[in-house]
Amino acid sequence: MTDVNSYLLQLIKRLSFEDYRESAETSISYLKQSLWGTFQNQLKDVSVFGSFDRQTILPPDVDKEADVDVMVIFKTNEFKPQTYLEKLRKFSEKAYSRSEIFPDFPTMVIELKNLKFELVPAYWKNSAFDGDKLYIPGSPSKDVKWIPTNPAEFKARLDKKNTTLKGNLLPIILIFKYWNSLNNHAFLSYLLEKFIFDKSYEKSDLKSMFFQVSRELQNLATTESQKAAVKLLLEKRRRLLVLEKENLLEYIEQEMQTFLPI
């Protein structure tokens, strides 16, 4: 018999990226070498950020939309974002001629067999007032061509809060990203992750955090597909609480498998 907490612990093991990490690191190393070989002194740095860096990436056999974000940092911003994306497109088509290459603003996507890269052009800007800031392409629908970003700061805050919550924040993020993937990615992955991060948690144990996020996710739902997914999640939550209250442990695993299968 399995209670909710035990099931979640089993699920977390299933959602681990570790079996793919060594292969991913090899692919990342090759990508970095190829970028430096192509752009040479035009580059300031090439760095991995996003869910791979934060350890909130799902394995590709669980989420086919999972990707590794790579920031290609140029020394200067001599051109518009689209020009840099075009440079990355030409690089990608040459270095990965057998892979599918396509733009997905503000990135250039490289789809490998078991991994997907999203290349983001960027540059550092020094200001006497604001100090050094990292810039990436802004929304094409707005007049701002470049916008500031600070992925290192978000990762540091995430790691600190994860420690405060006894290491349970990252697992909770993985669980709900998995749930999101099973619901046709109703929510944008980063916004879902940030929503879970921003929450003030009543308790720090895995089960309590799971039930709290399940209850409050309706606050993030705005589209019909999001509301429908959350409505079903709330019903599953209600049923699980009843099963736990009645100590009907033999039915908990069965219920969990209906919306978070292992």
C-alpha atoms as one frame of an Amber mdcrd trajectory, in Angstrom:
protein
   0.000   0.000   0.000   1.243   3.483  -0.906   0.419   6.826   0.645   0.669
  10.134  -1.247   4.133  10.981   0.026   5.564   7.561  -0.884   4.077   7.793
  -4.361   5.551  11.250  -4.912   8.989   9.993  -3.862   8.751   7.177  -6.406
   7.624   9.640  -9.064  10.580  11.939  -8.419  12.983   9.077  -9.150  11.180
   8.532 -12.463  11.566  12.205 -13.341  15.334  12.291 -12.786  17.467  13.533
 -15.690  20.598  11.760 -14.412  20.494   8.906 -16.941  20.738  11.505 -19.716
  23.106  13.980 -18.087  26.422  12.508 -19.262  25.236  12.328 -22.874  23.838
  15.869 -22.602  27.105  17.214 -21.213  28.969  15.657 -24.160  26.584  17.291
 -26.615  26.893  20.635 -24.820  30.692  20.417 -24.942  30.601  19.782 -28.705
  28.186  22.683 -29.217  30.399  25.081 -27.265  33.509  24.036 -29.192  31.668
  24.486 -32.493  30.382  27.941 -31.523  33.834  29.126 -30.465  35.359  27.635
 -33.602  32.876  29.491 -35.785  32.611  32.900 -34.110  36.005  33.012 -32.338
  36.824  36.541 -31.164  33.233  37.719 -31.750  32.192  35.832 -28.612  32.517
  36.770 -24.977  31.072  33.559 -23.544  28.821  30.560 -24.163  26.832  29.486
 -21.128  24.064  27.018 -20.314  21.121  28.429 -18.364  17.449  27.627 -17.871
  15.998  24.378 -16.541  19.100  22.287 -17.297  21.241  24.613 -15.197  18.582
  24.842 -12.460  18.112  21.039 -12.443  14.422  21.366 -13.196  14.628  19.753
 -16.629  12.552  16.645 -17.311  14.074  13.639 -19.111  13.279  13.531 -22.856
  11.377  10.242 -22.562   8.980  12.038 -20.204   8.740  15.431 -21.898   9.612
  15.712 -25.571   9.479  19.520 -25.261  12.335  19.600 -22.723  15.326  21.557
 -23.996  18.727  22.891 -23.017  18.959  26.701 -23.178  22.328  28.008 -24.336
  23.205  31.687 -24.228  25.586  32.739 -27.003  27.062  35.953 -25.634  28.595
  38.273 -28.222  31.069  41.003 -27.339  29.006  43.770 -28.901  25.464  44.461
 -30.098  26.349  45.782 -33.524  23.193  44.356 -35.071  19.511  43.837 -34.423
  18.486  40.583 -32.680  17.258  39.099 -35.973  20.726  39.494 -37.469  22.284
  37.512 -34.630  19.572  34.862 -34.949  20.396  34.598 -38.641  24.062  34.078
 -37.739  23.035  31.302 -35.352  20.811  29.751 -38.013  23.687  29.559 -40.501
  25.979  28.144 -37.826  23.395  25.535 -36.823  22.713  24.401 -40.381  26.441
  23.939 -41.001  27.386  22.305 -37.676  24.234  20.163 -37.444  23.398  19.480
 -41.070  21.496  16.277 -40.262  19.342  17.861 -37.559  16.160  19.887 -37.789
  16.854  23.616 -37.393  14.145  26.223 -36.939  13.622  29.641 -35.326  11.449
  30.043 -32.244  11.918  33.666 -31.242  14.033  34.631 -29.408  15.924  31.386
 -30.028  17.307  29.177 -32.763  16.339  25.557 -32.118  18.505  22.520 -32.883
  16.699  19.196 -32.534  18.982  16.228 -31.916  17.872  12.624 -31.425  17.429
  12.776 -27.632  18.061  16.445 -26.943  16.952  19.859 -28.091  19.068  23.010
 -27.912  17.663  26.532 -27.895  20.357  29.077 -28.751  19.763  32.599 -27.476
  21.920  35.517 -28.679  22.995  37.913 -25.934  25.516  40.604 -25.019  26.829
  42.367 -21.911  26.301  46.105 -21.563  28.219  48.248 -19.119  26.583  51.331
 -17.625  27.962  53.793 -15.107  24.497  53.909 -13.502  23.334  50.268 -13.698
  26.625  48.354 -13.844  27.005  45.299 -16.074  23.771  43.868 -17.467  23.108
  40.922 -19.752  20.687  41.527 -22.636  18.687  39.117 -24.801  16.210  39.800
 -27.647  12.966  41.459 -26.585   9.502  40.617 -27.838   9.104  41.214 -31.601
   5.655  42.674 -30.903   7.189  45.499 -28.883   9.504  48.320 -29.832  12.258
  47.249 -27.415  14.884  45.267 -29.317  16.891  44.025 -26.310  15.808  43.374
 -22.713  17.905  42.723 -19.578  18.001  39.271 -18.013  19.703  37.698 -15.003
  19.392  33.890 -15.011  22.214  33.499 -12.478  20.302  35.556  -9.913  17.123
  33.488 -10.327  19.089  30.238  -9.995  20.770  31.486  -6.793  17.393  32.454
  -5.294  15.896  29.121  -6.330  18.756  27.145  -4.749  18.495  29.140  -1.532
  14.735  28.629  -1.248  15.103  24.943  -2.102  17.494  24.589   0.831  15.080
  26.419   3.113  12.323  24.027   2.048  14.479  20.987   2.893  15.266  20.215
  -0.740  11.606  19.789  -1.724  11.138  22.802  -4.018  12.971  21.353  -7.030
  11.069  18.037  -6.817   7.742  19.881  -6.615   8.667  21.887  -9.706   9.527
  18.666 -11.568   6.256  17.017 -10.537   4.127  19.896 -11.795   6.155  20.305
 -14.983   5.448  16.615 -15.591   1.750  17.170 -14.897   1.858  20.125 -17.303
   3.446  17.997 -20.041   0.647  15.443 -19.622  -1.847  18.286 -20.146  -0.447
  19.412 -23.503   1.738  22.052 -21.859  -1.265  24.141 -20.906   1.072  26.503
 -19.037   4.331  28.002 -20.267   7.004  25.987 -18.498   8.996  28.939 -17.161
   5.886  30.742 -15.863   4.756  27.576 -14.098   8.177  27.142 -12.535   8.261
  30.777 -11.411   4.744  30.491  -9.948   5.824  27.517  -7.843   9.002  29.313
  -6.810   7.190  32.523  -5.808   4.771  30.781  -3.455   4.934  31.218   0.289
   4.645  27.682   1.611   2.689  26.789   4.727   4.778  23.637   5.324   8.010
  22.307   3.849   7.226  18.605   3.488   6.679  17.197   0.010   3.042  16.144
   0.432   1.909  19.460   1.935   3.645  21.430  -0.816   2.050  19.198  -3.444
  -1.441  19.751  -2.068  -0.860  23.503  -1.681   0.327  24.013  -5.257  -2.540
  21.802  -6.508  -5.009  24.044  -4.664  -3.516  27.390  -5.679  -2.631  26.675
  -9.299  -6.082  27.948 -10.250  -4.703  31.443  -9.566  -2.401  31.043 -12.579
  -5.046  29.642 -14.924  -6.460  32.165 -17.398  -7.163  30.234 -20.622  -9.915
  27.658 -21.017  -7.413  24.814 -21.435  -5.599  25.873 -18.271  -8.828  26.127
 -16.291  -9.957  22.702 -17.523  -6.651  21.092 -16.534  -6.691  22.714 -13.098
 -10.340  21.785 -12.524  -9.485  18.119 -13.031  -6.413  18.483 -10.800  -8.544
  19.967  -8.013 -10.921  17.013  -8.229  -7.980  14.596  -7.985  -6.723  16.532
  -4.986 -10.124  16.323  -3.308 -10.314  12.576  -3.871  -6.809  12.005  -2.502
  -7.574  13.969   0.657 -10.693  11.854   1.217  -8.748   8.626   0.684  -6.089
   9.741   3.139  -8.644  10.843   5.718 -10.429   7.488   5.485  -7.054   5.698
   5.510  -7.899   3.933   2.242  -4.269   3.602   1.230  -4.923   0.735  -1.176
  -6.739   3.185  -3.494  -4.236   6.079  -3.360  -1.741   4.642  -5.832  -4.575
   3.814  -8.217  -5.841   7.397  -8.039  -2.375   8.917  -8.441  -1.745   6.775
 -11.516  -4.738   8.357 -13.257  -3.109  11.787 -13.496   0.574  11.339 -12.557
   1.476   7.895 -13.906   4.870   6.383 -13.106
